[in-house]
Amino acid sequence: MERPPPTSVEVYFGSLTDPRVERTKAHRLGDIITIALCAVLCGANDWVAVETFGRAKEAWLRTFLPLPGGIPAHDTFGRVFARLDPAELQRCFVAWVQAVLGELPPQVVAVDGKTLRRSADRSRGQAALHLVSAWATASGLVLGQEATDAKSNEITAVPRLLRLLALEGCVVTIDAMGCQRAIAAQVQEQGADYVLALKANQPTLHATVVAAFAEAHRQHVIIVGYSMTMPYLLALYQMHLQFGRTVDLDNLQAALMDIERQLGSLEDVLENRLQRAVTMLTNAYNEGKLVSARIRASTHRIQTSERLAEPDSSERGSQRSLLLLEDEPQPAATGS
């Protein structure tokens, strides 16, 4: 049988070290990787589901995979992936994703860390797995992940994750854990801008920023909170990327006021529509109550008419007694 041409998975995962002994190999490593990737993309979340996917789609998989040993068992998937080098696998995966997607457009890349639920195993002394991820907001993709021992180690994990990414022209957002000089400098070195959260646990920098906001307030500059600032800035940046329109920072206050007026008009429209919807629902509810009351009244009248048409139990008893008496033979008259 002619061997199918190599897939992109085999090309970019071809350098992945196979940890198995040569004489014990029943399945090609490329086949195992390809089946696992396809299964996970289709929603598989454990090795049994991966094997089930492979057996259900075996005919389709054979159109581009040799599969000399058929579909591997779920135990085979688990053993092989457990012995692969995680760092080497990650490099191959990132290279494959970048090749498939091509060059991503400039966009907001959100970097954040989360603890994986139910990843801890106290019986084995295994702590919960904490992952730092980079999320491309416009593309809707996780560009990369870096595992850490605990949340406090995000500071060392973020630089390693950023080095894996092409960030030219992007805006990188990180929470207060990533508000570090080295991280900010690395983002700029990679050709991106940054938006970093700041907390009072960095008193010097926090005091400087507070003083800058106070000075801006004295100069009658509009100051809004973080939750309101981010949508404005990201909207302006997105407008610049999509339409090539530059933002005049000297007239930023006027631009923000114009956006505020537009939001006010939108709120008025939404309020009017909501009021109309509430009125319509109230009228429908009242009409439904009226119809329900009419149905109950009609049912009550029908039941009352049926009761009046039927004799009660005492009348039926007396009628039966009268019939019995009429049916009994009369005694014969005796002479005197």
C-alpha positions in Angstrom: 0.0 0.0 0.0 1.3 3.4 -0.9 2.2 5.6 2.1 0.2 8.8 2.3 2.3 12.1 2.0 3.4 13.5 5.4 1.0 15.8 7.2 1.9 19.1 8.8 1.8 17.4 12.2 4.5 14.9 11.1 6.6 17.7 9.7 6.6 19.9 12.8 6.6 17.0 15.3 9.2 15.0 13.4 12.0 16.2 15.6 10.2 15.0 18.8 12.2 12.4 20.6 10.5 9.0 20.7 11.1 7.6 24.3 10.1 4.0 23.4 12.4 1.1 22.8 12.6 0.3 19.1 11.7 -3.4 19.3 8.5 -2.6 21.3 7.0 -0.1 18.9 3.7 -1.2 17.5 2.5 2.3 16.4 4.2 5.2 14.8 4.8 8.3 17.0 3.4 10.6 14.3 0.2 8.5 14.2 -0.2 8.7 18.0 0.3 12.5 18.0 -2.0 13.1 15.1 -4.9 11.1 16.5 -4.5 12.7 19.9 -4.5 16.2 18.4 -7.6 15.6 16.3 -9.4 14.0 19.2 -8.7 16.9 21.6 -9.8 19.4 19.0 -13.1 17.5 18.7 -13.6 17.6 22.5 -11.9 14.5 23.9 -10.7 15.1 27.5 -9.1 11.7 28.5 -7.3 8.9 26.8 -10.4 6.6 26.6 -12.2 9.4 24.6 -9.1 9.7 22.4 -9.2 5.9 21.6 -12.9 6.1 21.0 -12.5 8.9 18.6 -9.7 7.0 16.7 -11.8 3.9 16.3 -14.9 5.9 15.2 -12.9 7.8 12.6 -10.4 5.1 11.6 -11.5 5.0 8.0 -11.0 8.8 7.7 -7.7 8.7 9.5 -6.4 6.0 7.1 -6.8 8.5 4.2 -3.7 10.3 5.5 -2.1 8.1 8.1 -0.5 4.6 7.5 -1.7 3.2 10.9 0.3 -0.1 10.5 -0.8 -1.2 14.0 -4.3 0.1 13.8 -5.7 2.5 16.5 -3.6 2.5 19.7 -5.3 1.5 23.0 -6.0 4.3 25.5 -3.2 2.8 27.8 -0.7 3.3 24.9 -1.7 6.9 24.5 -1.2 7.5 28.2 2.1 5.8 28.4 3.6 7.5 25.4 2.5 11.0 26.3 3.7 10.5 29.9 7.2 9.8 28.7 7.5 12.6 26.2 9.7 15.7 27.1 7.1 18.4 27.9 9.4 21.3 26.8 10.2 19.6 23.5 6.5 18.8 22.9 5.6 22.4 23.6 8.2 23.8 21.1 6.8 21.4 18.4 3.2 22.3 19.2 3.8 26.1 19.1 5.7 25.8 15.8 2.9 23.8 14.3 0.2 26.2 15.5 2.1 29.2 14.1 2.6 27.4 10.8 -1.1 26.5 10.5 -2.4 30.0 11.5 0.2 32.0 9.8 1.2 35.5 11.0 -1.4 36.7 13.4 -2.7 40.3 13.0 -1.9 42.9 15.7 -4.3 42.4 18.6 -4.7 42.3 22.3 -2.9 39.4 24.0 -4.1 38.7 27.5 -1.7 37.0 29.8 -3.1 35.4 33.0 -2.5 32.5 35.3 -5.1 30.0 36.5 -4.9 26.9 38.7 -6.2 23.8 36.9 -9.2 22.4 38.8 -8.8 18.9 40.4 -5.1 18.7 39.3 -3.8 18.1 42.8 -3.2 14.6 44.2 -2.6 14.7 48.0 -2.1 11.0 48.2 1.0 11.4 45.9 2.0 14.7 47.3 1.3 16.4 44.0 0.3 20.1 44.1 -2.3 21.6 41.9 -1.0 22.6 38.4 -0.9 26.3 37.8 -0.7 27.5 34.1 0.1 30.9 32.7 -1.7 31.3 29.3 -1.5 33.9 26.5 -4.9 34.5 24.9 -5.3 36.2 21.5 -8.6 38.0 22.0 -9.3 38.7 18.3 -8.4 35.3 17.1 -9.9 33.5 20.0 -6.9 31.2 20.5 -4.5 30.3 23.3 -1.1 31.0 21.8 0.9 29.3 24.5 1.0 28.1 28.1 3.7 27.8 30.7 3.4 25.7 33.9 4.5 27.0 37.3 4.8 25.4 40.7 2.6 28.1 42.3 0.9 31.4 41.6 3.9 33.3 43.1 6.1 31.9 40.3 4.1 33.7 37.6 6.8 36.4 37.6 9.3 33.9 36.2 6.9 32.1 34.0 5.6 35.1 32.1 9.0 36.0 30.5 9.4 32.4 29.3 5.9 32.4 27.8 6.4 35.7 26.0 9.6 34.5 24.4 7.6 31.8 22.6 5.3 34.4 21.0 5.5 36.8 18.0 4.1 40.0 19.6 5.0 42.6 17.0 2.3 45.3 17.0 0.3 43.7 19.8 -0.9 45.0 23.1 0.0 42.7 26.0 -2.2 42.9 29.1 -1.1 41.4 32.4 -2.5 41.7 36.0 -0.6 43.2 38.9 1.6 40.1 39.3 3.3 41.0 36.0 3.8 44.6 36.8 7.6 44.3 36.7 10.3 46.3 35.0 11.9 43.3 33.3 8.5 42.2 31.9 7.6 45.6 30.6 11.1 46.0 29.0 10.8 42.5 27.3 7.4 43.4 25.9 8.8 46.5 24.3 11.9 44.6 23.0 9.5 42.2 21.2 7.8 45.2 19.5 4.6 45.3 21.5 2.9 47.7 23.9 1.7 46.8 27.4 -1.1 47.5 29.8 -0.2 46.5 33.3 -2.3 46.6 36.4 -0.9 48.3 39.5 -1.6 47.7 43.2 -0.5 49.4 46.4 1.9 46.6 47.2 4.4 48.6 45.1 4.2 51.8 47.2 6.7 53.9 45.3 5.3 53.3 41.8 1.7 53.5 43.2 2.4 56.8 44.8 3.9 58.2 41.6 0.8 57.1 39.6 -1.5 58.6 42.2 0.4 61.9 42.1 0.1 61.9 38.3 -3.6 61.4 38.4 -3.9 64.2 41.0 -2.0 66.5 38.8 -4.2 65.6 35.8 -7.3 66.3 37.9 -6.0 69.8 38.8 -5.5 70.4 35.1 -9.2 69.4 34.5 -8.4 66.2 32.6 -11.1 63.6 32.6 -10.1 60.7 34.9 -12.0 57.4 34.9 -11.4 54.2 36.7 -9.5 51.2 35.3 -12.7 49.3 34.4 -13.8 52.2 32.2 -10.4 53.2 30.8 -9.6 49.8 29.3 -12.7 49.7 27.0 -12.0 53.2 25.7 -8.3 52.6 25.1 -8.8 49.2 23.5 -11.6 50.6 21.3 -9.3 53.4 20.1 -6.5 51.0 19.5 -8.7 48.5 17.6 -10.1 51.4 15.4 -6.5 52.3 14.6 -5.6 48.8 13.6 -8.7 48.1 11.5 -9.1 51.4 9.7 -5.6 52.9 9.9 -7.0 55.9 11.8 -4.5 57.6 14.1 -5.6 59.0 17.5 -4.6 62.6 18.3 -3.5 62.4 21.9 -3.8 66.1 22.3 -7.5 65.8 21.5 -8.0 62.5 23.5 -10.3 64.3 26.0 -12.6 65.5 23.2 -12.6 62.0 21.7 -13.5 60.4 25.0 -16.3 63.0 25.5 -17.7 62.2 22.0 -17.7 58.5 22.9 -19.5 59.3 26.1 -22.2 61.2 24.3 -22.7 58.3 21.9 -23.0 55.9 24.9 -25.5 58.2 26.4 -27.6 58.1 23.2 -27.4 54.4 23.1 -28.5 54.1 26.8 -31.5 56.3 26.0 -32.5 54.1 23.1 -32.1 50.9 25.2 -34.1 52.4 28.0 -37.0 53.4 25.7 -37.0 49.9 24.2 -37.0 48.3 27.6 -39.9 50.4 28.7 -41.9 49.5 25.7 -41.1 45.8 26.2 -42.2 46.0 29.9 -45.4 47.7 28.8 -46.1 45.0 26.2 -45.4 42.2 28.7 -47.6 43.9 31.4 -50.5 44.2 28.9 -50.1 40.6 27.8 -50.1 39.4 31.4 -53.2 41.4 32.3 -55.0 40.1 29.2 -54.0 36.6 30.1 -55.5 37.0 33.6 -58.7 38.4 32.1 -59.0 35.3 29.8 -58.3 33.0 32.7 -61.0 34.6 34.8 -63.5 34.3 32.0 -62.7 30.6 31.6 -63.1 30.0 35.4 -66.4 31.8 35.4 -67.7 29.7 32.4 -66.6 26.5 34.1 -68.3 27.5 37.3 -71.6 28.2 35.5 -71.5 24.8 33.7 -70.9 23.0 37.0 -73.7 24.9 38.7 -76.2 24.0 35.9 -75.3 20.3 36.1 -75.9 20.2 39.8 -79.3 21.9 39.5 -80.4 19.5 36.7 -79.6 16.4 38.8 -81.9 15.5 41.9 -80.1 15.2 45.2 -79.6 11.8 47.0 -82.6 12.2 49.4 -85.0 12.8 46.5 -83.6 9.8 44.6 -84.1 7.6 47.8 -87.7 8.6 48.3 -88.4 8.0 44.6 -87.0 4.5 44.8 -89.1 3.8 48.0 -92.2 5.0 46.2 -91.5 2.7 43.3 -91.1 -0.3 45.6 -94.3 0.4 47.4 -96.2 0.7 44.1 -94.9 -2.6 42.9 -95.9 -4.6 46.1 -99.2 -6.5 45.7 -102.1 -5.1 47.7 -103.6 -7.5 50.4 -107.0 -9.1 49.6 -110.1 -7.7 51.4 -111.7 -10.1 53.9 -115.4 -10.3 54.6 -116.8 -9.4 58.0 
